[in-house]
Amino acid sequence: MQNIWLWAFSLNFILIFLVQGLPVLTKSGWVNAGILGTILWGCLGWRGWLSVVIYLLLGYLVTKLGFAYKQSQGIAEGRGGLRGPENVWGSAFTGAFLAIIYRLLDGFGEQLIFVGYAASFAAKLSDTFGSEIGKRWGKKAFLITTLKPVTPGTDGAISIAGTFASLLGSFLMTLVMYILSFLNGLVPFIVVVFAGFFATILESFIGAIFQNRINWLTNEVVNGIQTGISALLAMTVFLLLS
């Protein structure tokens, strides 16, 4: 067991030392990504580590789509699209928690935990795809609670392009989890896709109703709530169908 954690720690920080110059994360973001990667490799093996690397890559690529336009409109991600520690854990806290539970239970309930793990990242990539594509190509944005027109990038705003992009993001992340054998069969695949998408729609309601009224409810906290909802929903539905 000690050898696994030593290997996970060493590999993550060697790799981060080599790639920290890439315009994906801030310096502190890279350090926290190393901690996250160590947890996932130590608990789930290389598949857990690779799943979050692919998630970060897909999220980075979609953030950069039409980035100059989004900057000109004042709706682009801050820091030139670089993610910090708050983004790392807002996206991955639920997944990391489930990975630790899996290790503590020594693999008991594997399929159920893996469904929740996959759903947490499916929801976050769904959110990123919907937000980034919606801000660039969603010609008309509406507040999800009233359907009144609002400025793209407003908390709780949705668009037709962003909604379809959200479904695409959830599907792509679910496909990654399926390829990496976290999901086994069509039923968990469909459950995770729609849990991730549903949680993203629900996150828009949370943003529209609560985010401007509660000071501590930052985007990152909302992201953590969203991924938790997705994981719980997918695990519940999976249990019922099983």
C-alpha positions in Angstrom: 0.0 0.0 0.0 2.8 2.4 0.9 4.5 1.7 -2.4 1.3 2.7 -4.3 1.1 6.1 -2.6 4.8 6.7 -3.0 4.5 5.9 -6.7 1.4 8.0 -7.1 3.0 11.0 -5.3 6.3 10.8 -7.2 4.7 10.4 -10.6 2.2 13.2 -10.2 4.8 15.8 -9.1 7.4 14.8 -11.7 4.7 15.2 -14.4 3.5 18.5 -13.0 7.1 19.8 -12.8 7.4 19.0 -16.5 4.1 20.4 -17.7 3.5 23.3 -15.3 4.4 25.8 -18.0 1.3 24.8 -20.0 -1.5 27.5 -19.9 -4.0 25.4 -18.2 -3.7 26.0 -14.4 -2.1 28.6 -12.2 1.0 27.6 -10.1 -1.1 26.9 -7.1 -3.6 25.2 -9.3 -0.9 22.8 -10.5 0.1 22.0 -6.9 -3.5 21.2 -6.0 -3.9 19.2 -9.2 -0.9 17.1 -8.1 -2.6 16.5 -4.7 -5.8 15.5 -6.5 -3.9 13.3 -9.0 -2.1 11.5 -6.1 -5.4 10.8 -4.4 -7.0 9.4 -7.5 -4.0 7.3 -8.5 -3.6 6.0 -5.0 -7.3 5.1 -4.6 -8.3 4.2 -8.2 -5.0 3.5 -10.0 -3.9 4.9 -13.3 -7.5 5.0 -14.7 -8.6 7.4 -12.0 -5.7 9.7 -12.7 -6.2 9.5 -16.5 -9.9 10.3 -16.2 -9.2 13.6 -14.5 -6.4 14.5 -16.9 -8.7 14.0 -19.8 -11.4 16.0 -18.1 -9.0 18.9 -17.6 -7.8 18.7 -21.2 -11.4 18.7 -22.6 -12.4 21.6 -20.2 -9.3 23.6 -21.3 -10.0 23.1 -25.0 -13.6 24.1 -24.8 -12.7 27.2 -22.7 -10.4 28.3 -25.4 -13.0 28.1 -28.1 -13.9 31.6 -29.2 -11.9 33.0 -26.2 -11.0 36.3 -27.9 -14.6 37.0 -28.6 -15.6 36.1 -25.0 -12.8 38.4 -23.7 -14.1 41.3 -25.9 -17.6 40.8 -24.4 -16.2 40.7 -20.8 -17.6 37.2 -20.2 -14.4 35.1 -20.6 -12.9 33.1 -17.7 -10.6 35.2 -15.6 -6.8 34.8 -15.6 -6.8 34.1 -19.3 -8.7 30.9 -18.7 -6.3 29.5 -16.2 -7.9 27.5 -13.4 -6.8 27.8 -9.8 -7.1 25.6 -6.7 -10.7 26.6 -6.1 -11.6 25.4 -9.6 -9.7 22.1 -9.2 -11.6 21.2 -6.0 -14.9 22.7 -7.0 -14.8 20.3 -10.0 -13.3 17.3 -8.3 -14.1 17.3 -4.6 -17.0 14.9 -5.1 -14.9 12.5 -7.3 -12.0 12.6 -4.9 -14.3 11.9 -1.9 -15.9 8.9 -3.7 -12.4 7.6 -4.6 -11.3 7.7 -1.0 -14.5 5.9 0.1 -13.8 3.2 -2.5 -10.3 2.7 -1.1 -11.6 2.7 2.5 -14.2 0.1 1.6 -11.5 -1.9 -0.2 -13.5 -2.1 -3.4 -16.9 -3.0 -1.8 -19.7 -1.5 -3.9 -17.4 -0.9 -6.8 -20.0 -0.4 -9.5 -22.2 1.9 -7.4 -19.2 4.1 -6.4 -17.9 4.2 -10.0 -21.2 5.3 -11.3 -21.2 8.2 -8.8 -17.6 9.0 -9.7 -18.3 9.1 -13.4 -21.4 11.2 -12.9 -19.6 13.8 -10.9 -17.2 14.5 -13.7 -19.9 14.2 -16.4 -21.8 17.0 -14.6 -18.8 19.3 -14.4 -17.8 18.8 -18.1 -21.4 19.3 -19.0 -21.4 22.6 -17.1 -18.2 23.7 -18.7 -19.3 22.8 -22.3 -22.7 24.5 -21.7 -21.2 27.7 -20.3 -18.3 28.1 -22.7 -20.1 27.3 -25.9 -23.3 29.1 -24.7 -21.3 32.3 -24.1 -19.8 32.2 -27.5 -22.5 30.8 -29.8 -25.7 31.1 -27.7 -27.2 34.1 -29.6 -30.0 34.6 -27.1 -29.7 33.8 -23.4 -32.6 33.4 -21.0 -32.8 33.3 -17.3 -33.9 29.7 -16.5 -36.4 30.6 -13.9 -38.4 33.3 -15.9 -37.2 32.7 -19.5 -36.6 36.5 -19.7 -33.7 37.6 -22.0 -30.4 38.2 -20.1 -26.8 38.9 -20.9 -24.8 35.7 -21.7 -22.7 34.7 -18.7 -25.4 35.8 -16.2 -25.8 33.3 -13.3 -28.7 31.0 -14.2 -28.6 31.9 -17.9 -29.3 29.3 -20.5 -29.3 29.2 -24.3 -30.2 26.6 -27.0 -26.6 26.2 -28.0 -25.4 26.0 -24.4 -28.1 23.4 -23.5 -27.1 21.1 -26.4 -23.5 21.6 -25.5 -24.2 20.6 -21.9 -25.6 17.3 -23.1 -22.6 16.8 -25.4 -20.2 17.5 -22.5 -21.9 15.0 -20.3 -21.9 12.4 -23.1 -18.2 12.9 -23.8 -17.1 12.5 -20.2 -19.4 9.5 -19.8 -17.8 8.0 -22.9 -14.3 8.6 -21.4 -15.4 6.8 -18.2 -16.8 3.9 -20.2 -13.6 3.5 -22.2 -11.6 3.5 -18.9 -14.0 0.8 -17.6 -15.5 2.8 -14.8 -18.9 2.0 -16.4 -20.0 -1.4 -17.5 -22.9 -1.7 -19.8 -25.6 0.5 -21.4 -27.7 1.2 -18.4 -25.0 2.9 -16.2 -23.8 4.8 -19.3 -27.3 6.3 -19.9 -27.8 6.9 -16.2 -24.6 8.9 -16.0 -25.2 10.9 -19.1 -28.5 12.1 -18.0 -27.5 12.6 -14.3 -24.7 14.9 -15.5 -27.0 16.8 -17.8 -29.9 17.1 -15.2 -27.5 18.3 -12.5 -26.2 21.0 -14.9 -29.8 22.2 -15.5 -30.4 22.2 -11.8 -27.2 24.2 -11.2 -28.7 26.9 -13.4 -31.7 27.1 -11.1 -29.4 27.3 -8.1 -27.4 30.1 -9.8 -30.5 32.1 -10.7 -32.3 31.8 -7.4 -29.6 31.7 -4.7 -26.2 32.7 -6.0 -26.7 36.5 -5.8 -28.4 36.3 -2.4 -25.9 34.1 -0.5 -22.4 35.5 -0.2 -20.6 32.3 0.3 -22.3 30.6 -2.6 -19.5 31.1 -5.1 -19.3 29.5 -8.5 -16.9 26.9 -7.1 -19.3 26.0 -4.2 -22.1 25.7 -6.7 -19.9 23.4 -8.8 -19.3 21.2 -5.8 -23.1 21.0 -5.1 -23.8 20.2 -8.7 -21.3 17.4 -8.9 -22.6 16.0 -5.6 -26.2 16.1 -6.9 -25.2 14.3 -10.1 -23.3 11.6 -8.2 -26.2 11.0 -5.7 -28.8 11.0 -8.5 -26.9 8.6 -10.7 -26.2 6.2 -7.7 -29.8 6.3 -6.6 -31.2 5.6 -10.1 -28.5 2.9 -10.7 -29.6 1.2 -7.5 -33.2 1.3 -8.4 -32.6 -0.1 -11.8 -30.4 -2.8 -10.5 
